[in-house]
Amino acid sequence: MPVPFETLIPYGIMIAMFGITGTGLHVIKGIQNGGKKPRWGLDQWDRYAPSPVEPYAIARSNANSTAT
């Protein structure tokens, strides 16, 4: 017994929407990362944010520093 093609239309729409959503998420992630591939497994160095003010001990040991 053949299946009418009208019964398969909702399944086709669902599969198309999964593809559109996945592609959209991939594009958005690429745009947010400056067009580069996403990076996985960042190590401690990649998460490092330097302090704008040097610690007192380093300031005292540096001859070029203006801190007293």
C-alpha positions as CSV (number, residue, x, y, z in Angstrom):
1,M,0.0,0.0,0.0
2,P,1.6,3.3,-1.1
3,V,2.1,6.2,1.4
4,P,0.7,9.5,0.1
5,F,3.5,12.1,-0.1
6,E,1.4,14.6,1.9
7,T,2.2,12.5,5.0
8,L,5.9,13.0,4.5
9,I,5.8,16.8,4.2
10,P,6.0,17.5,8.0
11,Y,9.0,15.2,8.3
12,G,10.7,17.0,5.5
13,I,10.0,20.4,7.1
14,M,11.4,19.1,10.5
15,I,14.6,17.8,8.9
16,A,15.0,21.1,6.9
17,M,14.5,23.1,10.1
18,F,17.2,21.1,11.9
19,G,19.6,21.8,9.1
20,I,18.8,25.5,8.9
21,T,19.2,25.8,12.7
22,G,22.5,24.0,12.8
23,T,23.9,26.0,9.9
24,G,22.7,29.3,11.5
25,L,24.3,28.4,14.8
26,H,27.6,27.5,13.0
27,V,27.6,30.8,11.2
28,I,26.8,32.9,14.3
29,K,29.6,31.1,16.2
30,G,32.0,31.9,13.4
31,I,31.0,35.5,13.3
32,Q,31.4,35.9,17.1
33,N,34.9,34.4,16.8
34,G,36.1,36.8,14.1
35,G,35.5,34.3,11.3
36,K,37.9,31.7,12.8
37,K,37.1,28.2,13.9
38,P,36.1,27.8,17.5
39,R,38.8,26.9,20.0
40,W,38.5,24.0,22.3
41,G,40.4,23.1,25.5
42,L,41.8,26.5,26.4
43,D,44.6,26.3,28.8
44,Q,45.5,28.6,31.7
45,W,47.6,30.9,29.5
46,D,44.6,31.6,27.2
47,R,42.5,32.6,30.2
48,Y,45.2,34.9,31.7
49,A,44.2,38.6,31.9
50,P,47.1,40.8,33.0
51,S,46.6,43.2,35.8
52,P,46.8,46.9,34.7
53,V,48.6,47.7,38.0
54,E,51.8,45.9,38.8
55,P,52.2,44.4,42.2
56,Y,54.2,46.4,44.8
57,A,57.1,43.8,45.0
58,I,57.6,44.0,41.2
59,A,57.3,47.8,41.2
60,R,60.1,48.0,43.9
61,S,62.4,45.7,42.0
62,N,62.1,47.4,38.6
63,A,64.5,50.3,38.2
64,N,62.4,51.9,35.5
65,S,59.2,52.0,37.5
66,T,57.8,55.2,38.9
67,A,56.1,53.6,41.9
68,T,57.6,54.3,45.3
